[in-house]
């Protein structure tokens, strides 16, 4: 028995070694180097002389931090107010098109960040469907904070909706029936029975929303402008344009401290959600009655306005740019095909690495939950929680840490691909971990009893059963890497041009022709992301919002 457990421990160590060393080299050490530079480091070469004094004494940086915090909190409140009615409609009412709407909720998780930004501009910008009439009426949203808030809602509203649906699915039908039998009104049933069950799920989703908005980079860079940019954009500006590396490091350290606290709270809430008991959910009722139709219409129209219309507006303006403008010319340029080839090549290489890392991480986590290290249960929980570490650190801070730690490797393709994989492998790891936990032990035990070795059990029994979860994790990982922007902007070389960096270059040039080209390239990138997602994921179901974090917090 002792030798068996010793072999199990060695197997766990071998499985965990790859992901652990990878995260240590690409995340832990760069973050530690960033922390050291921000807290105790000496001024770096090339740093301007005026880059002195702590950031909290600078009024400009105080404004950036305050606005970043305010827009994240405002997005959380708006997502809760708008998302909860949608979650209730989808969880409690049965109507035609419900499953289609559920699948459409995944669009913001797949669409690249710059595509969403161009979609918001196509709808609400000065040339947008709604932005142009509003500007003529004296309500222009240009150079206002509303564009950034609308972009945040596009990405994060569906996260709260799906979390609310998952929470409502945990409400016991027996408790609801007892409350109604005792004379409670539907509103009282909601507040006294459903709301207490919903709260942990909503808090978990809102923690993620806050993290994604607080560490957001791409949306704030494109939609925020000079005045409404966030701290991440300020850090990028200090690094790329002012060479104020010392102040950028100290500012990044402060942001890591705050996001680390929120991430710890999220992990604590998620652990509570994982221990929920089996219940009989409340059955959905047909869409009948004026009140039900009113809630359905309000929820659907709100989702279409905030999440569906921006993508439709982008596609329409891209078609117009090709037919009526000069946008079609970009499809024949050499830079476009170079960017497309690089995007596909980098994504394929990073996806292979991310899949291998996610597979090893999930297997090690599953083994830790079994008999291998039963004496140290907290070690297994810590290992599972570590899968979220790359999603907690902002890509700008990560790229900055890599810049400080590995300056001699900044022009190397392996470092860029490894950074891509680091941001994507958590999706594979989390999807596979959940699938492995759901498998009955009897399957593997029966195969082993019949003489199958562990490798054969994995190939013939376990892998076919977890294949849908593996495809789902790979689909989200591929969507993340296709739309990756922050790391590409800081670590890429001119010959490594990708579609995201090419779109950003076009947006930075004046003239309507460049805007038309950016729209066409964004439509191309959106179509590519949706195609790759569909080819990999297929028709799999998405059962939990919290198990698939938003890949576009960058």
Phi and psi in degrees as a GROMACS rama.xvg file:
@    title "Ramachandran Plot"
@    xaxis  label "Phi"
@    yaxis  label "Psi"
@TYPE xy
-64.1154  -41.8887  UNK-2
-65.973  -34.9427  UNK-3
-64.0366  -45.8276  UNK-4
-67.0546  -34.6067  UNK-5
-63.3527  -41.6018  UNK-6
-64.5105  -37.1859  UNK-7
-64.1067  -41.8947  UNK-8
-64.2062  -41.8389  UNK-9
-63.7499  -38.8797  UNK-10
-63.3043  -41.7817  UNK-11
-62.9714  -42.1378  UNK-12
-63.4235  -41.1674  UNK-13
-65.8817  -40.0265  UNK-14
-65.9009  -40.6466  UNK-15
-80.0389  -16.8717  UNK-16
-61.8268  -45.0104  UNK-17
-60.5716  -59.6013  UNK-18
-59.5435  -37.8896  UNK-19
-64.3144  -46.7406  UNK-20
-66.1202  -37.8675  UNK-21
-63.1462  -48.5568  UNK-22
-66.451  -35.431  UNK-23
-62.904  -44.6784  UNK-24
-76.8864  -34.8342  UNK-25
-99.4507  -13.6143  UNK-26
-128.851  -56.03  UNK-27
-65.4707  -50.4293  UNK-28
-65.7102  -44.4898  UNK-29
-60.1483  -40.4855  UNK-30
-66.4007  -41.0443  UNK-31
-61.964  -40.6334  UNK-32
-64.2181  -38.3681  UNK-33
-65.3177  -43.0116  UNK-34
-61.5526  -44.0115  UNK-35
-62.7478  -42.5434  UNK-36
-66.0441  -38.5967  UNK-37
-73.7538  -29.9833  UNK-38
-98.4575  -40.6264  UNK-39
-131.283  -1.86362  UNK-40
-69.5831  154.476  UNK-41
-80.6956  158.18  UNK-42
-56.0492  138.343  UNK-43
-87.7476  155.12  UNK-44
-62.8303  137.099  UNK-45
87.7786  -2.05791  UNK-46
-77.0564  132.616  UNK-47
-60.7624  151.381  UNK-48
-64.9342  -30.2493  UNK-49
-77.7766  -3.41632  UNK-50
-81.4474  69.1385  UNK-51
-131.504  159.068  UNK-52
85.6986  151.512  UNK-53
-67.6634  151.864  UNK-54
-65.9932  -28.5371  UNK-55
-73.1086  -6.55069  UNK-56
-95.0318  -1.68493  UNK-57
-95.0783  120.483  UNK-58
-62.8441  -37.1229  UNK-59
-63.9454  -45.8087  UNK-60
-70.1802  -32.4376  UNK-61
-59.8766  -42.7484  UNK-62
-63.2638  -42.4823  UNK-63
-61.137  -45.515  UNK-64
-65.6078  -44.4214  UNK-65
-62.001  -43.1223  UNK-66
-67.5737  -39.9066  UNK-67
-59.3274  -44.1577  UNK-68
-65.6911  -42.0377  UNK-69
-65.6992  -44.8845  UNK-70
-68.2134  -32.1286  UNK-71
-67.7471  -43.9148  UNK-72
-66.9847  -40.3455  UNK-73
-63.0791  -38.5942  UNK-74
-65.5783  -39.4553  UNK-75
-59.9447  -45.7976  UNK-76
-63.9764  -45.3512  UNK-77
-64.4509  -40.5507  UNK-78
-63.9732  -38.3164  UNK-79
-67.57  -46.1599  UNK-80
-65.9549  -41.2726  UNK-81
-86.5826  -30.4701  UNK-82
-81.9953  -31.5485  UNK-83
-62.6836  -45.1709  UNK-84
-60.6338  -37.8283  UNK-85
-63.9717  -42.765  UNK-86
-61.7648  -40.7668  UNK-87
-65.1013  -43.0906  UNK-88
-61.4619  -45.3338  UNK-89
-71.8816  -29.8987  UNK-90
-88.1589  -26.6603  UNK-91
-111.995  -15.1576  UNK-92
-114.915  146.479  UNK-93
-115.172  120.754  UNK-94
-152.745  162.395  UNK-95
-65.9171  136.156  UNK-96
87.6887  4.12131  UNK-97
-63.7924  -45.7187  UNK-98
-66.3092  -34.4208  UNK-99
-64.4878  -41.4536  UNK-100
-63.5168  -40.9064  UNK-101
-60.1593  -43.0716  UNK-102
-69.9829  -32.8918  UNK-103
-66.3917  -22.309  UNK-104
-62.1039  -19.4352  UNK-105
-82.7908  -9.41421  UNK-106
-55.0336  -48.0451  UNK-107
-61.826  -22.184  UNK-108
-78.558  -14.0149  UNK-109
-107.655  -33.7868  UNK-110
-70.4336  130.084  UNK-111
-62.3375  158.399  UNK-112
-62.6721  -44.3107  UNK-113
-71.0007  -28.6939  UNK-114
-63.9066  -44.1483  UNK-115
-62.6529  -42.4333  UNK-116
-61.0703  -44.5744  UNK-117
-66.9434  -33.1939  UNK-118
-64.3067  -43.3251  UNK-119
-62.1639  -42.1579  UNK-120
-66.1381  -35.6786  UNK-121
-67.4195  -25.4607  UNK-122
-96.19  -45.1771  UNK-123
-110.201  -7.52645  UNK-124
-73.4348  -179.697  UNK-125
-62.7826  -24.0521  UNK-126
-105.299  9.14757  UNK-127
-79.88  167.479  UNK-128
-54.6828  -48.7157  UNK-129
-98.8651  -26.4383  UNK-130
-66.6433  -40.0034  UNK-131
-65.2141  -48.0812  UNK-132
-62.0733  -37.0885  UNK-133
-64.824  -38.7145  UNK-134
-65.3331  -39.125  UNK-135
-65.6998  -29.0769  UNK-136
-86.0664  2.07488  UNK-137
88.7954  17.5113  UNK-138
-121.435  48.5139  UNK-139
-66.6055  135.728  UNK-140
-93.4701  -2.31812  UNK-141
-65.4633  139.729  UNK-142
59.3327  34.2548  UNK-143
-125.879  161.772  UNK-144
-73.2471  -11.4001  UNK-145
-67.1787  -31.4978  UNK-146
-62.9338  -43.5124  UNK-147
-65.5453  -41.6453  UNK-148
-64.4684  -38.1078  UNK-149
-66.749  -37.2494  UNK-150
-64.386  -41.1972  UNK-151
-61.6351  -40.9703  UNK-152
-64.8662  -38.2572  UNK-153
-55.7001  -45.4629  UNK-154
-81.411  -32.1771  UNK-155
-106.815  -14.7384  UNK-156
-62.2342  -43.9916  UNK-157
-63.7705  -29.6173  UNK-158
-62.7599  -44.4947  UNK-159
-69.9321  -36.6956  UNK-160
-61.8835  -46.4322  UNK-161
-69.6463  -35.8564  UNK-162
-64.5355  -40.1987  UNK-163
-63.8617  -39.2188  UNK-164
-63.2036  -44.0379  UNK-165
-63.6098  -38.4073  UNK-166
-67.2934  -42.827  UNK-167
-65.4421  -28.1697  UNK-168
-69.7228  -15.3651  UNK-169
-92.1976  -0.730539  UNK-170
-76.7299  131.481  UNK-171
-75.251  127.237  UNK-172
-65.2399  -32.9307  UNK-173
-64.4793  -41.7006  UNK-174
-66.2375  -39.0306  UNK-175
-64.5478  -43.0318  UNK-176
-63.8763  -40.4443  UNK-177
-63.8103  -42.806  UNK-178
-63.2969  -41.5257  UNK-179
-68.1816  -35.551  UNK-180
-63.8426  -33.6965  UNK-181
-81.132  4.96582  UNK-182
96.8339  8.93711  UNK-183
-71.9374  138.822  UNK-184
-74.619  161.152  UNK-185
-55.1945  -39.3351  UNK-186
-65.3259  -40.5262  UNK-187
-70.0285  -35.8136  UNK-188
-61.1824  -41.0457  UNK-189
-62.3293  -48.4498  UNK-190
-73.7706  -32.9418  UNK-191
-94.2855  -23.6125  UNK-192
-115.204  -51.3375  UNK-193
-80.5065  -41.8492  UNK-194
-60.4619  -44.7441  UNK-195
-59.0291  -31.999  UNK-196
-74.9049  -34.6405  UNK-197
-69.8612  -34.432  UNK-198
-52.9458  -51.8114  UNK-199
-58.9406  -38.4144  UNK-200
-65.3963  -42.6657  UNK-201
-68.0712  -39.6589  UNK-202
-62.3838  -41.1919  UNK-203
-59.8168  -47.0572  UNK-204
-66.3015  -39.7641  UNK-205
-68.6136  -30.226  UNK-206
-61.7669  -43.3414  UNK-207
-65.5162  -41.9629  UNK-208
-58.9689  -44.8074  UNK-209
-61.811  -44.0878  UNK-210
-61.5681  -45.0617  UNK-211
-67.2716  -37.8521  UNK-212
-74.8963  -37.7614  UNK-213
-70.5238  -35.3884  UNK-214
-99.9194  11.3679  UNK-215
-65.6297  142.216  UNK-216
-124.385  -56.1812  UNK-217
-61.2316  -47.7221  UNK-218
-61.9915  -45.4396  UNK-219
-65.6194  -33.8423  UNK-220
-66.9987  -40.8215  UNK-221
-87.7177  -41.9495  UNK-222
-96.6153  -22.4901  UNK-223
-78.163  -30.5382  UNK-224
69.7524  -168.555  UNK-225
-69.4691  -36.8882  UNK-226
-83.2041  -38.4508  UNK-227
-105.361  20.9177  UNK-228
-70.6675  156.412  UNK-229
-98.4158  -178  UNK-230
-62.3406  -37.801  UNK-231
-62.0267  -39.2867  UNK-232
-66.9747  -37.6843  UNK-233
-63.9739  -41.3488  UNK-234
-62.1095  -43.9474  UNK-235
-61.119  -41.7507  UNK-236
-63.9738  -42.2377  UNK-237
-62.8977  -34.837  UNK-238
-78.7281  -52.9315  UNK-239
-81.9109  -30.0867  UNK-240
-113.442  -29.2776  UNK-241
-111.235  -9.99365  UNK-242
56.0531  26.1079  UNK-243
-88.2056  68.8866  UNK-244
-69.1524  -34.1193  UNK-245
-64.5785  -47.0744  UNK-246
-67.8594  -37.3271  UNK-247
-61.6456  -40.0011  UNK-248
-65.4145  -44.8833  UNK-249
-64.8372  -36.3991  UNK-250
-68.4151  -40.5861  UNK-251
-64.5647  -35.138  UNK-252
-63.3497  -43.2979  UNK-253
-62.4396  -40.0887  UNK-254
-67.2291  -38.135  UNK-255
-63.9359  -37.2764  UNK-256
-63.4584  -43.6996  UNK-257
-69.6141  -46.7634  UNK-258
-66.0048  -33.0164  UNK-259
-62.7536  -39.7807  UNK-260
-64.4147  -42.5505  UNK-261
-66.2358  -40.0533  UNK-262
-64.3055  -35.9399  UNK-263
-63.7534  -42.6337  UNK-264
-62.8724  -37.7869  UNK-265
-64.2976  -43.9137  UNK-266
-62.7094  -36.6741  UNK-267
-66.5145  -42.7363  UNK-268
-66.3164  -42.1161  UNK-269
-62.9407  -36.6112  UNK-270
-62.8512  -36.3088  UNK-271
-67.5558  -37.732  UNK-272
-67.3773  -32.4452  UNK-273
-68.9801  -14.4128  UNK-274
-103.537  21.4684  UNK-275
-71.8818  146.676  UNK-276
-85.7073  164.652  UNK-277
-73.2581  136.333  UNK-278
-137.737  167.19  UNK-279
-97.1412  111.409  UNK-280
-71.1543  161.136  UNK-281
-71.9137  132.835  UNK-282
-73.9459  142.965  UNK-283
-73.3558  145.74  UNK-284
-109.982  155.257  UNK-285
-62.042  155.616  UNK-286
-78.3574  91.5432  UNK-287
-136.542  146.686  UNK-288
97.3811  149.905  UNK-289
-62.8079  -42.2715  UNK-290
-63.942  -42.9642  UNK-291
-64.2974  -42.5798  UNK-292
-64.2621  -36.5725  UNK-293
-65.105  -45.393  UNK-294
-63.5827  -40.8838  UNK-295
-61.6949  -47.4518  UNK-296
-63.7257  -41.3719  UNK-297
-66.3183  -43.2868  UNK-298
-66.4499  -45.415  UNK-299
-65.6719  -44.0771  UNK-300
-64.8502  -36.7468  UNK-301
-65.5235  -44.1299  UNK-302
-65.0092  -42.739  UNK-303
-62.2186  -40.4962  UNK-304
-66.7939  -43.1491  UNK-305
-89.1479  -30.9218  UNK-306
-116.686  -34.6953  UNK-307
-88.7947  -44.7374  UNK-308
-61.467  -38.1303  UNK-309
-57.6868  -39.5698  UNK-310
-70.8393  -39.7087  UNK-311
-64.2567  -40.403  UNK-312
-63.9598  -39.9828  UNK-313
-62.3892  -46.4972  UNK-314
-62.3924  -42.1529  UNK-315
-64.1003  -44.8757  UNK-316
-69.5977  -30.9922  UNK-317
-66.4291  -41.8739  UNK-318
-63.0282  -43.2099  UNK-319
-63.0217  -37.4697  UNK-320
-64.64  -32.6274  UNK-321
-76.9107  -42.4416  UNK-322
-81.2054  -35.7283  UNK-323
-115.466  -23.3077  UNK-324
-108.19  -153.12  UNK-325
-108.623  15.0666  UNK-326
-69.3774  -27.9974  UNK-327
-65.6047  -23.4293  UNK-328
-64.5445  -26.6699  UNK-329
-66.7557  -23.8401  UNK-330
-69.1906  -20.2941  UNK-331
-99.8385  1.95493  UNK-332
-81.4871  148.683  UNK-333
-65.8558  -35.2259  UNK-334
-62.6613  -34.9984  UNK-335
-64.4765  -45.352  UNK-336
-72.9992  -31.4641  UNK-337
-64.1319  -44.7452  UNK-338
-64.5441  -40.3701  UNK-339
-64.356  -43.7528  UNK-340
-64.5784  -43.6491  UNK-341
-63.7155  -41.2425  UNK-342
-60.8725  -46.9502  UNK-343
-67.6238  -39.4498  UNK-344
-66.7466  -47.6747  UNK-345
-63.5442  -40.0811  UNK-346
-64.9588  -42.8193  UNK-347
-63.9383  -45.4355  UNK-348
-65.6218  -44.6959  UNK-349
-69.5909  -33.0586  UNK-350
-66.0832  -39.4094  UNK-351
-61.8627  -44.0625  UNK-352
-67.4372  -43.4397  UNK-353
-64.6853  -36.7454  UNK-354
-65.7879  -44.0768  UNK-355
-62.5183  -43.7728  UNK-356
-65.4819  -43.5273  UNK-357
-63.7385  -37.5098  UNK-358
-64.7249  -46.143  UNK-359
-63.9533  -41.0489  UNK-360
-62.9767  -43.3442  UNK-361
-67.6293  -41.95  UNK-362
-64.0189  -41.7514  UNK-363
-64.8327  -41.3254  UNK-364
-64.6754  -39.0383  UNK-365
-67.4362  -38.6022  UNK-366
-67.3001  -38.2802  UNK-367
-64.5951  -29.9425  UNK-368
-78.3817  -12.1224  UNK-369
-92.0406  -133.379  UNK-370
-94.1027  -7.37528  UNK-371
-65.6609  -45.9389  UNK-372
-132.327  51.2067  UNK-373
-65.1809  -23.3883  UNK-374
-70.7932  -19.1941  UNK-375
-124.573  72.1396  UNK-376
-64.2717  -30.0786  UNK-377
-67.4974  -26.1855  UNK-378
-63.2287  -40.5176  UNK-379
-65.1116  -41.0198  UNK-380
-64.6371  -41.204  UNK-381
-64.5044  -38.7414  UNK-382
-64.5536  -42.2135  UNK-383
-64.8877  -42.2371  UNK-384
-65.9476  -27.1114  UNK-385
-65.3454  -17.1805  UNK-386
-63.2113  -24.4898  UNK-387
-84.8046  -7.83439  UNK-388
-55.7653  -45.5413  UNK-389
-63.5035  -22.446  UNK-390
-85.1583  -16.6912  UNK-391
-81.4253  -39.9533  UNK-392
-78.6415  129.373  UNK-393
-67.291  145.936  UNK-394
-59.5066  -31.9419  UNK-395
-65.6641  -45.7354  UNK-396
-63.6308  -39.4469  UNK-397
-62.457  -48.979  UNK-398
-62.7241  -36.9129  UNK-399
-65.0341  -42.5008  UNK-400
-62.8361  -41.3384  UNK-401
-64.0209  -37.3314  UNK-402
-62.3199  -39.9861  UNK-403
-74.3835  -37.705  UNK-404
-84.5366  -38.3519  UNK-405
-123.566  60.6104  UNK-406
-63.032  -27.226  UNK-407
-76.8944  -12.3513  UNK-408
-108.739  7.53951  UNK-409
-65.2973  -25.9494  UNK-410
-95.344  16.7764  UNK-411
-102.446  137.276  UNK-412
-66.6179  -37.9945  UNK-413
-57.0055  -37.3199  UNK-414
-66.7005  -40.6627  UNK-415
-64.4862  -45.5306  UNK-416
-64.5916  -40.1052  UNK-417
-64.1468  -38.8939  UNK-418
-65.035  -40.0114  UNK-419
-57.4414  -50.0877  UNK-420
-64.2091  -35.2297  UNK-421
-60.5793  -40.1847  UNK-422
-76.4258  -15.1534  UNK-423
-107.964  -27.7988  UNK-424
-65.5673  -25.2843  UNK-425
-56.8494  -30.0878  UNK-426
-68.7351  -38.9292  UNK-427
-68.0492  -43.8869  UNK-428
-62.907  -45.9921  UNK-429
-68.156  -40.6714  UNK-430
-64.2285  -43.4922  UNK-431
-70.5929  -36.5967  UNK-432
-60.475  -45.7381  UNK-433
-63.0471  -38.9968  UNK-434
-68.8357  -40.0279  UNK-435
-66.6544  -37.925  UNK-436
-65.1194  -30.726  UNK-437
-80.8941  -12.0616  UNK-438
-75.4126  133.223  UNK-439
-66.9889  139.223  UNK-440
-65.4651  -21.7144  UNK-441
-62.7054  -30.1189  UNK-442
-63.0544  -53.2898  UNK-443
-65.8153  -37.2004  UNK-444
-65.3914  -38.7295  UNK-445
-65.6996  -42.0101  UNK-446
-65.1935  -40.3636  UNK-447
-65.846  -36.4647  UNK-448
-62.9871  -33.0706  UNK-449
-81.6632  4.5788  UNK-450
100.861  4.03811  UNK-451
-75.1124  136.519  UNK-452
-76.191  161.731  UNK-453
-54.9134  -39.6743  UNK-454
-65.0807  -41.2512  UNK-455
-68.8233  -35.8989  UNK-456
-61.6684  -41.3205  UNK-457
-65.4092  -45.2424  UNK-458
-72.1589  -41.2442  UNK-459
-93.1771  -22.4763  UNK-460
-116.57  -58.3278  UNK-461
-71.158  -48.4681  UNK-462
-59.3654  -45.3091  UNK-463
-60.985  -31.8976  UNK-464
-75.3604  -32.5108  UNK-465
-97.4318  2.91978  UNK-466
-57.332  -43.2125  UNK-467
-59.4586  -40.8623  UNK-468
-66.2676  -38.1401  UNK-469
-62.6028  -44.6304  UNK-470
-62.9279  -39.4386  UNK-471
-63.2224  -45.366  UNK-472
-64.1466  -39.9206  UNK-473
-65.8704  -34.8182  UNK-474
-64.1608  -45.1748  UNK-475
-67.1142  -37.1196  UNK-476
-63.5458  -43.0079  UNK-477
-64.1693  -41.5966  UNK-478
-62.4308  -37.6187  UNK-479
-62.919  -44.4662  UNK-480
-76.3073  -32.4352  UNK-481
-63.1309  -37.3336  UNK-482
-99.5513  10.2975  UNK-483
-63.0885  135.718  UNK-484
-129.809  -49.3324  UNK-485
-64.2628  -49.3797  UNK-486
-64.1599  -40.0115  UNK-487
-62.0401  -38.0893  UNK-488
-67.0755  -34.3897  UNK-489
-93.8731  -29.4565  UNK-490
-110.233  -6.9607  UNK-491
-82.4172  162.503  UNK-492
-109.883  161.239  UNK-493
-55.7828  -37.2498  UNK-494
-77.191  -7.0869  UNK-495
-100.005  31.1678  UNK-496
-56.3006  131.374  UNK-497
-115.446  172.38  UNK-498
-63.3737  -37.4483  UNK-499
-66.6902  -44.8261  UNK-500
-69.0438  -32.3979  UNK-501
-67.5339  -40.8399  UNK-502
-61.1557  -43.1837  UNK-503
-65.3078  -36.9775  UNK-504
-62.6603  -41.8155  UNK-505
-65.5658  -38.1042  UNK-506
-66.5673  -28.4628  UNK-507
-81.1121  -5.58474  UNK-508
-100.371  144.384  UNK-509
-75.7739  161.997  UNK-510
105.708  147.49  UNK-511
-70.1329  -27.2986  UNK-512
-63.4426  -39.4081  UNK-513
-69.566  -36.4766  UNK-514
-65.2452  -41.6196  UNK-515
-61.6548  -40.4704  UNK-516
-64.3344  -40.1386  UNK-517
-63.0641  -38.6235  UNK-518
-64.4442  -43.8675  UNK-519
-65.4751  -43.281  UNK-520
-64.5828  -36.9772  UNK-521
-65.784  -41.2728  UNK-522
-63.5178  -38.6974  UNK-523
-62.876  -44.5589  UNK-524
-65.4498  -38.995  UNK-525
-64.0873  -45.2253  UNK-526
-61.5195  -39.2731  UNK-527
-65.1304  -43.6757  UNK-528
-63.8982  -44.2877  UNK-529
-64.5135  -38.8927  UNK-530
-65.5393  -47.047  UNK-531
-63.0017  -42.4988  UNK-532
-61.0339  -44.4696  UNK-533
-67.777  -40.2738  UNK-534
-64.9629  -37.691  UNK-535
-83.2129  -48.434  UNK-536
-80.823  -33.6253  UNK-537
69.9944  -131.743  UNK-538
-110.981  31.6304  UNK-539
-68.5524  157.134  UNK-540
-92.7285  155.081  UNK-541
-119.019  108.811  UNK-542
-96.9179  -17.4088  UNK-543
-144.874  131.991  UNK-544
-71.0788  -40.0601  UNK-545
-73.1639  -18.8486  UNK-546
-83.3575  -9.26408  UNK-547
-128.476  81.5071  UNK-548
-62.6597  157.723  UNK-549
-61.3865  119.684  UNK-550
-79.0796  -2.72067  UNK-551
-113.356  33.8165  UNK-552
-70.4689  -12.1673  UNK-553
